[in-house]
Protein backbone atom coordinates (compact mmCIF):
# COMPACT_ATOMS: atom_id res chain seq x y z
CA UNK A 1 0.00 0.00 0.00
CA UNK A 2 2.74 2.47 0.96
CA UNK A 3 4.72 1.74 -2.22
CA UNK A 4 1.57 2.20 -4.27
CA UNK A 5 0.83 5.60 -2.71
CA UNK A 6 4.43 6.79 -3.09
CA UNK A 7 4.51 5.73 -6.74
CA UNK A 8 1.28 7.58 -7.45
CA UNK A 9 2.58 10.69 -5.70
CA UNK A 10 5.74 10.57 -7.84
CA UNK A 11 3.57 10.30 -10.95
CA UNK A 12 1.94 13.54 -9.81
CA UNK A 13 5.11 15.44 -10.77
CA UNK A 14 4.93 14.89 -14.58
CA UNK A 15 1.16 15.44 -14.48
CA UNK A 16 1.58 18.78 -12.75
CA UNK A 17 4.38 19.76 -15.13
CA UNK A 18 2.26 18.81 -18.15
CA UNK A 19 -0.78 20.77 -16.98
CA UNK A 20 1.39 23.73 -16.08
CA UNK A 21 3.11 23.75 -19.48
CA UNK A 22 -0.03 23.29 -21.57
CA UNK A 23 -1.90 25.98 -19.65
CA UNK A 24 1.01 28.41 -19.92
CA UNK A 25 1.36 27.93 -23.68
CA UNK A 26 -2.38 28.16 -24.31
CA UNK A 27 -2.55 31.54 -22.61
CA UNK A 28 -0.31 32.97 -25.34
CA UNK A 29 -2.06 31.17 -28.21
CA UNK A 30 -5.70 32.05 -27.58
CA UNK A 31 -6.89 35.46 -28.78
CA UNK A 32 -6.93 38.36 -26.35
CA UNK A 33 -4.44 40.65 -24.66
CA UNK A 34 -4.61 41.23 -20.89
CA UNK A 35 -2.86 44.57 -21.28
CA UNK A 36 -5.59 45.85 -23.63
CA UNK A 37 -8.20 44.65 -21.15
CA UNK A 38 -6.50 46.60 -18.38
CA UNK A 39 -5.95 49.73 -20.47
CA UNK A 40 -9.55 49.99 -21.66
CA UNK A 41 -10.64 51.77 -24.83
CA UNK A 42 -8.38 54.82 -24.53
CA UNK A 43 -4.70 54.04 -24.56
CA UNK A 44 -1.45 54.82 -26.35
CA UNK A 45 1.41 52.53 -27.34
CA UNK A 46 3.79 53.95 -24.74
CA UNK A 47 1.32 53.15 -21.96
CA UNK A 48 0.87 49.63 -23.28
CA UNK A 49 4.64 49.06 -23.35
CA UNK A 50 5.01 50.28 -19.77
CA UNK A 51 2.18 48.03 -18.61
CA UNK A 52 3.68 45.01 -20.40
CA UNK A 53 7.03 45.73 -18.76
CA UNK A 54 5.39 46.02 -15.35
CA UNK A 55 3.55 42.71 -15.79
CA UNK A 56 6.61 40.96 -17.20
CA UNK A 57 4.94 40.28 -20.57
CA UNK A 58 7.65 42.04 -22.59
CA UNK A 59 10.22 39.27 -22.04
CA UNK A 60 10.67 36.24 -24.32
CA UNK A 61 8.17 33.43 -23.79
CA UNK A 62 10.87 30.95 -22.73
CA UNK A 63 12.16 33.35 -20.07
CA UNK A 64 8.63 33.84 -18.72
CA UNK A 65 8.11 30.07 -18.67
CA UNK A 66 11.31 29.40 -16.71
CA UNK A 67 10.46 32.14 -14.22
CA UNK A 68 6.96 30.71 -13.81
CA UNK A 69 8.40 27.23 -13.12
CA UNK A 70 10.62 28.74 -10.47
CA UNK A 71 7.69 30.50 -8.78
CA UNK A 72 5.58 27.33 -8.79
CA UNK A 73 8.49 25.41 -7.24
CA UNK A 74 8.37 27.97 -4.40
CA UNK A 75 4.56 27.55 -4.13
CA UNK A 76 4.06 31.01 -5.57
CA UNK A 77 1.27 31.20 -8.16
CA UNK A 78 1.83 34.87 -8.91
CA UNK A 79 -0.47 37.87 -8.60
CA UNK A 80 -3.65 38.69 -10.48
CA UNK A 81 -3.16 41.19 -13.31
CA UNK A 82 -6.45 42.87 -12.39
CA UNK A 83 -6.41 43.04 -8.59
CA UNK A 84 -2.68 42.52 -7.90
CA UNK A 85 -3.75 40.10 -5.19
CA UNK A 86 -1.80 36.83 -4.75
CA UNK A 87 -3.57 34.06 -6.64
CA UNK A 88 -3.04 31.54 -3.86
CA UNK A 89 -4.93 33.79 -1.42
CA UNK A 90 -7.92 33.99 -3.76
CA UNK A 91 -7.89 30.22 -4.21
CA UNK A 92 -7.71 29.73 -0.43
CA UNK A 93 -10.72 32.01 -0.03
CA UNK A 94 -12.91 30.51 -2.77
CA UNK A 95 -12.03 26.82 -2.72
CA UNK A 96 -13.88 26.07 0.57
CA UNK A 97 -17.10 27.31 -1.06
CA UNK A 98 -16.58 24.99 -4.00
CA UNK A 99 -15.77 22.21 -1.53
CA UNK A 100 -19.07 22.77 0.31
CA UNK A 101 -20.99 22.66 -2.97
CA UNK A 102 -19.14 19.53 -4.12
CA UNK A 103 -19.70 17.64 -0.85
CA UNK A 104 -23.38 18.56 -0.79
CA UNK A 105 -23.88 17.51 -4.40
CA UNK A 106 -22.01 14.24 -3.93
CA UNK A 107 -23.95 13.37 -0.76
CA UNK A 108 -27.21 13.94 -2.60
CA UNK A 109 -26.02 11.89 -5.60
CA UNK A 110 -24.74 8.94 -3.55
CA UNK A 111 -27.67 8.63 -1.13
CA UNK A 112 -30.31 9.21 -3.81
CA UNK A 113 -28.57 7.03 -6.40
CA UNK A 114 -28.05 4.08 -4.04
CA UNK A 115 -31.65 4.19 -2.82
CA UNK A 116 -33.14 4.49 -6.30
CA UNK A 117 -30.85 1.84 -7.80
CA UNK A 118 -31.42 -0.65 -4.97
CA UNK A 119 -35.17 -0.11 -5.04
CA UNK A 120 -35.33 -0.54 -8.82
CA UNK A 121 -33.32 -3.78 -8.56
CA UNK A 122 -35.48 -5.03 -5.68
CA UNK A 123 -38.31 -5.45 -8.19
CA UNK A 124 -41.27 -5.57 -5.79
CA UNK A 125 -42.98 -2.66 -7.60
CA UNK A 126 -41.92 -3.15 -11.25
CA UNK A 127 -43.67 -0.13 -12.75
CA UNK A 128 -42.09 2.24 -10.21
CA UNK A 129 -38.64 0.73 -10.80
CA UNK A 130 -38.98 1.19 -14.56
CA UNK A 131 -40.14 4.78 -14.03
CA UNK A 132 -37.14 5.55 -11.82
CA UNK A 133 -34.74 4.08 -14.38
CA UNK A 134 -36.37 6.10 -17.17
CA UNK A 135 -35.91 9.19 -15.00
CA UNK A 136 -32.24 8.32 -14.49
CA UNK A 137 -31.78 8.16 -18.26
CA UNK A 138 -33.18 11.69 -18.49
CA UNK A 139 -30.84 12.75 -15.68
CA UNK A 140 -27.78 11.50 -17.57
CA UNK A 141 -28.86 13.29 -20.74
CA UNK A 142 -30.06 16.67 -19.50
CA UNK A 143 -27.55 19.56 -19.83
CA UNK A 144 -26.45 21.17 -16.57
CA UNK A 145 -27.17 24.73 -17.67
CA UNK A 146 -30.70 23.85 -18.81
CA UNK A 147 -31.48 21.99 -15.60
CA UNK A 148 -30.19 24.89 -13.52
CA UNK A 149 -32.35 27.42 -15.34
CA UNK A 150 -35.36 25.09 -15.09
CA UNK A 151 -34.94 24.72 -11.32
CA UNK A 152 -34.56 28.48 -10.90
CA UNK A 153 -37.74 29.09 -12.89
CA UNK A 154 -39.73 26.46 -10.97
CA UNK A 155 -38.56 26.80 -7.37
CA UNK A 156 -37.39 30.43 -7.26
CA UNK A 157 -39.68 32.28 -9.66
CA UNK A 158 -42.91 30.28 -9.78
CA UNK A 159 -43.04 28.78 -6.27
CA UNK A 160 -40.78 31.31 -4.49
CA UNK A 161 -39.44 28.58 -2.23
CA UNK A 162 -35.71 29.10 -2.73
CA UNK A 163 -33.45 31.98 -3.76
CA UNK A 164 -32.47 31.98 -7.44
CA UNK A 165 -28.76 32.70 -6.94
CA UNK A 166 -26.10 33.96 -4.58
CA UNK A 167 -24.22 32.65 -1.56
CA UNK A 168 -26.26 34.08 1.30
CA UNK A 169 -23.40 33.86 3.75
CA UNK A 170 -23.39 30.07 3.44
CA UNK A 171 -27.12 29.66 4.14
CA UNK A 172 -28.54 26.22 3.33
CA UNK A 173 -31.36 27.75 1.27
CA UNK A 174 -28.83 29.11 -1.23
CA UNK A 175 -27.09 25.73 -1.47
CA UNK A 176 -30.04 23.50 -2.38
CA UNK A 177 -30.56 24.38 -6.05
CA UNK A 178 -26.89 24.44 -7.13
CA UNK A 179 -26.22 21.18 -5.26
CA UNK A 180 -29.16 19.42 -6.95
CA UNK A 181 -28.15 20.77 -10.34
CA UNK A 182 -24.53 19.69 -9.94
CA UNK A 183 -25.44 16.24 -8.63
CA UNK A 184 -28.23 15.26 -11.00
CA UNK A 185 -26.16 13.50 -13.65
CA UNK A 186 -24.12 11.66 -11.00
CA UNK A 187 -27.27 10.59 -9.15
CA UNK A 188 -28.66 9.11 -12.35
CA UNK A 189 -25.41 7.29 -13.14
CA UNK A 190 -25.05 5.94 -9.59
CA UNK A 191 -28.64 4.69 -9.70
CA UNK A 192 -28.13 2.81 -12.96
CA UNK A 193 -24.80 1.29 -11.89
CA UNK A 194 -26.20 0.32 -8.48
CA UNK A 195 -29.17 -1.40 -10.08
CA UNK A 196 -26.88 -3.43 -12.36
CA UNK A 197 -24.56 -4.33 -9.49
CA UNK A 198 -27.40 -5.42 -7.22
CA UNK A 199 -29.01 -7.55 -9.93
CA UNK A 200 -25.66 -9.29 -10.52
CA UNK A 201 -25.06 -9.82 -6.79
CA UNK A 202 -28.44 -11.22 -5.72
CA UNK A 203 -27.84 -14.44 -7.63
CA UNK A 204 -24.49 -15.13 -5.92
CA UNK A 205 -24.07 -18.06 -3.53
CA UNK A 206 -23.23 -15.90 -0.50
CA UNK A 207 -26.55 -14.04 -0.87
CA UNK A 208 -28.51 -17.28 -1.00
CA UNK A 209 -26.58 -18.50 2.04
CA UNK A 210 -27.40 -15.31 3.97
CA UNK A 211 -31.09 -15.72 3.18
CA UNK A 212 -30.96 -19.40 4.15
CA UNK A 213 -29.62 -18.35 7.56
CA UNK A 214 -32.83 -16.40 8.08
CA UNK A 215 -31.39 -12.89 7.71
CA UNK A 216 -33.89 -10.20 6.88
CA UNK A 217 -34.09 -8.70 3.40
CA UNK A 218 -32.84 -5.31 4.58
CA UNK A 219 -29.78 -6.89 6.25
CA UNK A 220 -29.02 -8.98 3.17
CA UNK A 221 -29.30 -5.97 0.87
CA UNK A 222 -27.26 -3.58 3.04
CA UNK A 223 -24.50 -5.86 4.39
CA UNK A 224 -24.02 -8.28 1.51
CA UNK A 225 -25.50 -7.11 -1.79
CA UNK A 226 -24.87 -3.36 -1.68
CA UNK A 227 -21.33 -3.66 -0.31
CA UNK A 228 -20.24 -5.80 -3.24
CA UNK A 229 -21.98 -3.47 -5.68
CA UNK A 230 -20.06 -0.45 -4.33
CA UNK A 231 -16.81 -0.85 -6.32
CA UNK A 232 -18.15 0.68 -9.58
CA UNK A 233 -20.07 3.26 -7.55
CA UNK A 234 -16.86 4.36 -5.80
CA UNK A 235 -15.23 4.86 -9.20
CA UNK A 236 -18.09 7.11 -10.30
CA UNK A 237 -18.10 9.00 -7.02
CA UNK A 238 -14.35 9.62 -7.13
CA UNK A 239 -14.29 10.76 -10.73
CA UNK A 240 -17.37 12.94 -10.41
CA UNK A 241 -16.25 14.44 -7.10
CA UNK A 242 -12.93 15.38 -8.67
CA UNK A 243 -14.79 17.00 -11.54
CA UNK A 244 -17.06 18.82 -9.06
CA UNK A 245 -14.02 20.33 -7.38
CA UNK A 246 -12.32 21.20 -10.63
CA UNK A 247 -15.10 21.85 -13.08
CA UNK A 248 -18.27 23.17 -11.43
CA UNK A 249 -17.91 26.20 -13.70
CA UNK A 250 -21.39 26.18 -15.24
CA UNK A 251 -23.22 25.56 -11.98
CA UNK A 252 -21.36 28.28 -10.10
CA UNK A 253 -21.87 30.72 -12.96
CA UNK A 254 -25.61 30.03 -13.27
CA UNK A 255 -26.30 30.39 -9.55
CA UNK A 256 -23.75 33.12 -8.82
CA UNK A 257 -21.94 30.84 -6.37
CA UNK A 258 -18.63 32.55 -5.45
CA UNK A 259 -16.45 29.47 -5.78
CA UNK A 260 -13.38 28.52 -7.75
CA UNK A 261 -15.23 27.74 -10.97
CA UNK A 262 -16.82 31.16 -11.22
CA UNK A 263 -13.47 32.73 -10.33
CA UNK A 264 -11.88 31.03 -13.34
CA UNK A 265 -14.67 32.15 -15.67
CA UNK A 266 -14.16 35.75 -14.60
CA UNK A 267 -10.40 35.40 -15.09
CA UNK A 268 -10.86 33.98 -18.60
CA UNK A 269 -13.12 36.87 -19.59
CA UNK A 270 -10.51 39.35 -18.33
CA UNK A 271 -7.50 37.42 -19.73
CA UNK A 272 -6.01 37.27 -16.24
CA UNK A 273 -3.19 34.80 -17.00
CA UNK A 274 -1.82 34.19 -13.47
CA UNK A 275 -5.29 33.42 -12.12
CA UNK A 276 -6.11 30.99 -14.93
CA UNK A 277 -2.75 29.22 -14.72
CA UNK A 278 -2.75 28.99 -10.93
CA UNK A 279 -6.36 27.86 -10.57
CA UNK A 280 -6.12 25.23 -13.33
CA UNK A 281 -2.91 23.88 -11.82
CA UNK A 282 -4.51 23.70 -8.37
CA UNK A 283 -7.59 21.89 -9.74
CA UNK A 284 -5.43 19.37 -11.60
CA UNK A 285 -3.60 18.49 -8.37
CA UNK A 286 -6.89 18.11 -6.51
CA UNK A 287 -8.31 15.87 -9.23
CA UNK A 288 -5.28 13.55 -9.18
CA UNK A 289 -5.31 13.33 -5.37
CA UNK A 290 -9.02 12.50 -5.30
CA UNK A 291 -8.48 9.68 -7.79
CA UNK A 292 -5.62 8.38 -5.63
CA UNK A 293 -7.99 8.22 -2.65
CA UNK A 294 -10.50 6.33 -4.81
CA UNK A 295 -7.89 3.72 -5.72
CA UNK A 296 -6.98 3.28 -2.05
CA UNK A 297 -10.64 2.94 -1.05
CA UNK A 298 -11.06 -0.11 -3.33
CA UNK A 299 -9.05 -2.22 -0.92
CA UNK A 300 -10.99 -0.90 2.08
CA UNK A 301 -14.40 -1.69 0.60
CA UNK A 302 -13.50 -5.10 -0.80
CA UNK A 303 -10.53 -6.92 0.82
CA UNK A 304 -10.27 -9.13 -2.25
CA UNK A 305 -8.98 -6.16 -4.23
CA UNK A 306 -5.19 -5.86 -4.11
CA UNK A 307 -3.42 -2.69 -5.06
CA UNK A 308 -0.47 -3.24 -7.35
CA UNK A 309 2.73 -2.59 -5.45
CA UNK A 310 1.08 -2.93 -2.04
CA UNK A 311 -0.76 -5.27 0.24
CA UNK A 312 -4.40 -5.65 0.92
ROTOR-699306 format. One record per atom (N, C-alpha, C): residue in one letter; y, z, x. Coordinates in pm, whole numbers, plus 50000, padded with zeros to 5 digits. Layout:
BEGIN
aYZX
...
This chain:
BEGIN
x498795000050083
x500005000050000
x501265000050087
x501285008750189
x502475009650274
x502704996550349
x501604990650401
x501744977850472
x502254966950378
x501764967250256
x502204957350157
x503704958550131
x504174970850111
x505604972950083
x506454968850203
x506024972650324
x506794969150443
x506854954050462
x505734947250437
x505734932650451
x506674926050351
x506684931150227
x507584925550128
x509054928350162
x509314939950218
x510694943050258
x511144934150374
x510234930950465
x510574921650574
x510834907650520
x510084903750418
x510304890550357
x511654889950286
x512234901650258
x513544901950194
x514614896050285
x514424897050416
x515444892350511
x515674877250500
x514624868650510
x514894854250493
x515384850550354
x514954858050251
x515444855250116
x516934857750107
x517354869150160
x518784872550158
x519584862350239
x519054858650355
x519764848750438
x519864835350366
x518784831250299
x518814818550226
x519814818650113
x519824829250033
x520774830249922
x522194830549975
x522404838250079
x523734839250139
x524224825650187
x523354818150255
x523754805250311
x524024794950202
x523124794150105
x523294784349997
x524564787249919
x524784799949886
x525984803549810
x527244800449889
x527234803450017
x528414800850101
x528734785950106
x527714777650126
x527934763250136
x528404757550002
x527794762149893
x528164756949762
x529624759649728
x530154770749774
x531544773949745
x532504763349800
x532104756649908
x532974746649969
x532614732349927
x531574731149844
x531174717949794
x531704715549654
x531624725849569
x532054724249430
x533564721949425
x534024714749323
x535464712249311
x536244725149288
x537504724949329
x538364736549307
x538814742749437
x540054747349438
x540654753449556
x541214767049517
x540714777949575
x541234791149539
x542704792849573
x543174786049675
x544574787249714
x545474781349606
x545074769749550
x545854763749441
x545854772749318
x544734779349294
x544654788549180
x545614800249199
x545694805249321
x546604816249350
x548064811949345
x548344799949395
x549734795349405
x550334791749270
x549474787549175
x549994783449045
x550494769149048
x551324765548950
x551774751748936
x552884748149036
x553714757549072
x554824754749162
x554484759849302
x554384750649394
x554044754449530
x554514743349625
x554544746449753
x554824736549855
x553744737649962
x553624727350044
x552534726650141
x552624737950244
x553824741950281
x553954752650379
x553404765750323
x553674768350196
x553154780450132
x551634780250127
x551084768450093
x549634767250087
x548994769650223
x549604764550329
x549064766550464
x549094781350503
x550194788050469
x550284802350501
x549234810450424
x549024806750298
x548034813950218
x546624811450271
x546334799050312
x545014796050368
x544794803750498
x545844804950578
x545734812450703
x545504827350675
x546184832450575
x546024846550539
x544624849550488
x544054840150411
x542714842150355
x541594838150451
x541964832250563
x540964828050661
x540284814950627
x540894806950537
x540284794350494
x540724782550581
x541574785050680
x542044774150765
x541114771850884
x540184780950908
x539274779651022
x538094770650989
x537414765351092
x536244756851067
x535184764150984
x534434756450908
x533434762150817
x532404770450892
x531974765551010
x530954772751087
x531484786351133
x532754786751173
x533354799351216
x533414809151099
x533814804250982
x533844812850863
x532454818150829
x531454809550844
x530074813350811
x529584824450905
x529824822751033
x529404832951131
x530114846151105
x531404845551076
x532144857851046
x531614864550920
x531254856350821
x530714861950696
x529364868750721
x528514862550804
x527234868850840
x527464882350907
x528444882850995
x528744895351062
x529214906150966
x530034902350868
x530504912250769
x529344917350684
x528474908150641
x527334912150558
x526424921550636
x526244918850765
x525414927650849
x525994941750857
x527314942850838
x527974956050837
x528144961350695
x527464954950598
x527554958750456
x528974957450403
x529654947250451
x531014944350406
x530984930950335
x531234930750206
x531204918450127
x532574912050114
x533544917050185
x534874910950183
x535744916350070
x536914910150056
x537874914049953
x538134902349859
x538374905449734
x538694895249635
x539984888049672
x539984874649659
x541194866949684
x542294870749585
x541904874049461
x542874876149355
x543454890349355
x542604900149369
x543044914149359
x543154921049493
x542584915249598
x542524921049732
x541744934149733
x540934936149633
x540104948149625
x538754945349689
x538164954949763
x536834952549820
x535814948949713
x535044938449740
x534064933649643
x533024944249614
x532604951549715
x531544961449696
x531994972649602
x533284975749600
x533794985849507
x533724980749363
x534064968149343
x533994962449208
x532554961749159
x531634958349249
x530224957949211
x529744971949175
x530134981849255
x529734995749229
x530275000549094
x531424995649055
x532014999748928
x531354992948809
x531004980148823
x530514972348709
x529004972148695
x528284973848804
x526824972848797
x526194983448706
x526664996048705
x526075005748612
x526155001448466
x527204994248428
x527314989448290
x526264978748261
x526054969848358
x524994960048342
x523634966848340
x523484977348419
x522214984748423
x521924991348288
x522934997148226
x522775003148093
x522344992647992
x523014981247994
x522664970347901
x521254965347926
x520864963848052
x519534958848086
x518444968648043
x518634981448070
x517644991548030
x517494992147878
x518604991647808
x518564992147662
x517834979947605
x518164968247659
x517514956047612
x516024956047643
x515654960647762
x514244960747799
x513454970847716
x514054982547688
x513374992447605
x513114986847465
x514104980147411
x513944974047279
x512874963147282
x512864955047388
x511894944047398
x510474949247414
x510284959347498
x508944964547526
x508364971747404
x509144981047348
x508634988747233
x508394979347114
x509374971047083
x509214961946969
x508114951746993
x508054946147114
x507034936047143
x505624941547139
x505424953647196
x504084959647195
x503644962947052
x504554968346973
x504194971846835
x503874959346752
x504724949246764
x504494937046686
x503224929946731
x503034928846864
x501844922046915
x500554929246878
x500554942746892
x499354950346858
x499074949746709
x500104950346627
x499894949646483
x499374935946441
x499924925446501
x499464911846467
x498014909846509
x497614915746622
x496224914446668
x495274923246587
x495794934146532
x494974943246452
x494344935946334
x495114927146269
x494554918146169
x494264923946033
x494714936246004
x494434942145873
x495304935945763
x496474930945800
x497344924045702
x497644910245760
x496744900545739
x496854887545808
x498174880345785
x498654880345661
x499874872545633
x501084878245708
x501134891645720
x502244897945791
x502154895045941
x500914895245995
x500734892046136
x501164877846168
x500794868546080
x501194854446102
x502714853046092
x503324860346000
x504784859745986
x505484865046111
x504974876046164
x505554881846286
x505414872346404
x504274865746416
x504084856246526
x504974843946510
x505174839546386
x506104828346363
x507514832446401
x507884845046369
x509194850046409
x509344850946560
x508254854446629
x508324855146776
x508514841346837
x507954831146774
x508164817446822
x509634813646810
x510254817646699
x511694815146682
x512484822746788
x512054835146817
x512754843246916
x512724837247055
x511604830847091
x511504824347222
x512404812147229
x512594805547115
x513294792647114
x514794793747094
x515264804247032
x516674805046994
x517564807247116
x518664799747130
x519564801747245
x520294815147235
x520534821247351
x521174834347355
x522574833947294
x523354823747330
x524734823347283
x524794821747132
x523864813947075
x523854811946930
x523444824646858
x522434831546911
x521994844046852
x523104854446857
x523804855246970
x524894864846981
x525994862446879
x526394849946863
x527424846646765
x526944849346623
x525664846646597
x525094849146464
x525104864046432
x524724872346528
x524724886846506
x526144892246487
x527084886846562
x528484891046544
x528974887546403
x528654875446360
x529094871146226
x528464879746117
x527174883046132
x526464890346027
x526814905146026
x526674911846141
x526804926346144
x528234931246168
x529064923046232
x530434927446261
x531444922146159
x531294909446122
x532284903446032
x531914905345886
x530694901645849
x530284902245709
x530004916545662
x529194923945739
x528784937345696
x529654948445753
x530424945345858
x531314955145922
x530584967845963
x529384966346014
x528584977746056
x528774981146203
x529004970846285
x529104972746429
x530304965146483
x530854969646595
x531984962446655
x531534949046713
x532384938846706
x531984925646753
x531904924246905
x532694932046978
x532704930647124
x533364942847185
x533334943347318
x533964954247390
x532954964147444
x533474974247513
x532654984447578
x532744997847506
x533915000747452
x534085013047374
x533825025747450
x534095025647581
x533865037547660
x532405041347672
x531505031647652
x530075034447661
x529455038847530
x530175037347419
x529665041447288
x528425033247250
x527465039847186
x526225033347146
x526475021947048
x527475023146964
x527755012746864
x528094999446931
x528745000047046
x529114987747117
x527934981847194
x526874989747212
x525734985347291
x524674978147209
x524614980947079
x523504976246996
x523394961046994
x524464954146958
x524384939546944
x524094932447075
x524804935547185
x524444928747311
x523034931847358
x522554944047335
x521184947447378
x520154939547298
x520354938347167
x519424930547084
x519454915947125
x520644910747146
x520774896647185
x520074893947317
x520284902547415
x519694900647547
x518184902047544
x517674910547456
x516244913747456
x515404904747367
x516004896747284
x515264890047177
x514184880847230
x514514872747329
x513504863547384
x512374871247452
x512694882047523
x511664890047588
x510774896947485
x511374902147379
x510594908547273
x509574898747216
x510024886547190
x509114876547134
x507994873147231
x508314871847358
x507294868647459
x506304880047475
x506824892447483
x505944904147495
x505004905147375
x505524902347256
x504694903047136
x503554892947142
x503844880847183
x502814870447187
x501774873447295
x502224877947412
x501294881147520
x500444893347484
x501074903347422
x500324915247380
x499254911647278
x499594903347184
x498604899247083
x497404892447149
x497674883347242
x496574876447312
x495734886147393
x496404895547463
x495674905147544
x494824914547460
x495344918847347
x494584927847260
x493384920647201
x493564908247156
x492454900747099
x491344898847202
x491724896347328
x490714894847434
x490014908047465
x490744919247453
x490184932147494
x489274938447389
x489544935847261
x488784942847156
x487314939047154
x486974927847215
x485564923747216
x484824928647341
x485504936047429
x484874940847551
x483914952347521
x482964954447612
x481944964747593
x482544978847588
x483554981547674
x484104995047677
x484794998647546
x485344988647475
x485964991347345
x484894994547241
x483814987047242
x482724990047149
x482125003747178
x482025007347306
x481505020447342
x482425031547292
x483735029647307
x484695039747260
x484595041647109
x484435030647036
x484285031846891
x482955038346854
x481915035446932
x480605041546904
x480635056646926
x481525061347014
x481655075647038
x482395082746925
x482905075046831
x483605080846717
x485095082446736
x485665076246840
x487115077146861
x487865069746752
x488995075246714
x489805068846611
x490385055646657
x490785047346559
x491305034046591
x492585034846673
x493435044646642
x494695045846716
x494425049546862
x493465058446885
x493115062547022
x492525050747098
x491635043347033
x491025031747098
x492085021447136
x493015018847044
x494035008747070
x494985013247181
x495415025947179
x496425030447274
x495845033247413
x494675039647421
x494145043947550
x493245033547617
x492675024647540
x491725015147598
x492205000647590
x492554996247469
x492894982147450
x494254978847510
x495284986447469
x496644983247513
x496814984747664
x496184994847722
x496344996947867
x495844984947946
x494734979147904
x494204967647976
x494934954747942
x495734955047836
x496534943247802
x497924943947864
x498204954547942
x499554956747994
x499884948648118
x498884943948193
x499154936848319
x500074924748297
x499744915448206
x500684904248185
x502024908748128
x502014919548050
x503264924547993
x504164929848105
x503574936848201
x504364942048314
x505004930648391
x504284919648408
x504864908048477
x506094902948403
x505974901748272
x507114897048191
x508274906748200
x507964919648187
x509004929848190
x509734929648324
x508994928848433
x509624928748565
x510504916748588
x509984904948553
x510764892748571
x511994892648483
x511814896248356
x512944895948263
x513974906848297
x513494918448340
x514444929048375
x515274924948496
x514634918448593
x515384913348707
x516424903248665
x516044894648569
x517004884648521
x518114891248438
x517784902148367
x518824909448294
x519884914848390
x519404920448502
x520334926248598
x521144915548671
x520544903948686
x521204893748768
x521764882048688
x521424881148561
x521854869248490
x522264871348346
x522734883448311
x523174885748173
x524594880548154
x524844868648208
x526204863048209
x526654859348068
x525794852147995
x526184847647861
x526384859447767
x525464868947769
x525564880247678
x526824888347705
x527104891247831
x528284899047864
x529564891547831
x529534878347845
x530724870447813
x530964869847663
x529894868247585
x530034867347439
x530564880347381
x530034891647428
x530394904547370
x531494911947449
x532054905347549
x533124911847625
x532664924447696
x531394924547738
x530844936347806
x531264936047952
x531974946148001
x532554945548137
x531534948548247
x530504940348254
x529474942248355
x529584932148467
x528514931148544
x528524922548662
x528514907848624
x527814904348518
x527744890348477
x529104884748438
x529834892348358
x531164887848318
x532104887248438
x531924896448530
x532734896748653
x532544883948732
x531314879048739
x531034866648812
x531644854648741
x531554854448608
x532154843348533
x533654842548561
x534324853848556
x535754854048584
x536054849448727
x535204853348821
x535404849148960
x535204834148976
x534224828548906
x533984814048914
x535184806448859
x535714811048748
x536874804148688
x538094804648780
x538204815248860
x539354816748949
x539064812149092
x537844807149115
x537424802749250
x537574814049352
x537174825949312
x537274837649399
x536004838349484
x536004831649599
x534804830049681
x534144843249721
x534874852949776
x534194865349818
x533474872449705
x534064872349586
x533424878849471
x532144871649434
x532184858549426
x530994850749389
x529894852849492
x530234851449619
x529224852849725
x528624866949727
x529474877049719
x528994890749725
x528154894549604
x528604890649485
x527864894349364
x526534887049355
x526504874249391
x525234866749388
x524254872449490
x524744875849608
x523884881849709
x523314895149661
x524154903349600
x523704916349549
x522634914449440
x522844904949349
x521894902649241
x520564897449294
x520614889149398
x519374884049457
x518544895449516
x519204904849583
x518494916349640
x517874924749530
x518624927049424
x518114934949311
x516904928149249
x516974915149232
x515874907749169
x514604908849253
x514724907349384
x513554908249472
x512964922349470
x513814932749471
x513334946349469
x512624949749337
x513144944649228
x512504947049098
x511114940649096
x510994928649149
x509684922149152
x508714929349245
x509234935649352
x508384943749438
x507834955849361
x508674962249282
x508224973549201
x507174969149099
x507324957149045
x506334951948950
x504984950249018
x504984944749138
x503724942849211
x503044956249239
x503844966349275
x503284979549302
x502714985749174
x503384983449062
x502944989548936
x501604984148888
x501204972148934
x499894966748894
x498774976648929
x498824981749051
x497784990849095
x497825004249024
x499005008248973
x499105020848901
x498565019648759
x498775008048698
x498315006048560
x496805003648556
x496334995348648
x494904992048650
x494374994548791
x493595005148813
x493085008248947
x492194997449006
x491724988348921
x490874977548973
x491664967349052
x492994967349032
x493844957749102
x494144963049242
x493844955149342
x494144958949481
x495274950249532
x496224956749597
x497314949449658
x496914944749795
x497124932149823
x496764926549953
x497534933750063
x496784938550161
x497414945550273
x497524960550249
x496994965450136
x497074979650108
x495844984350037
x495864996749996
x494735002449924
x494895000649776
x494265010149706
x494355009249560
x495755012449512
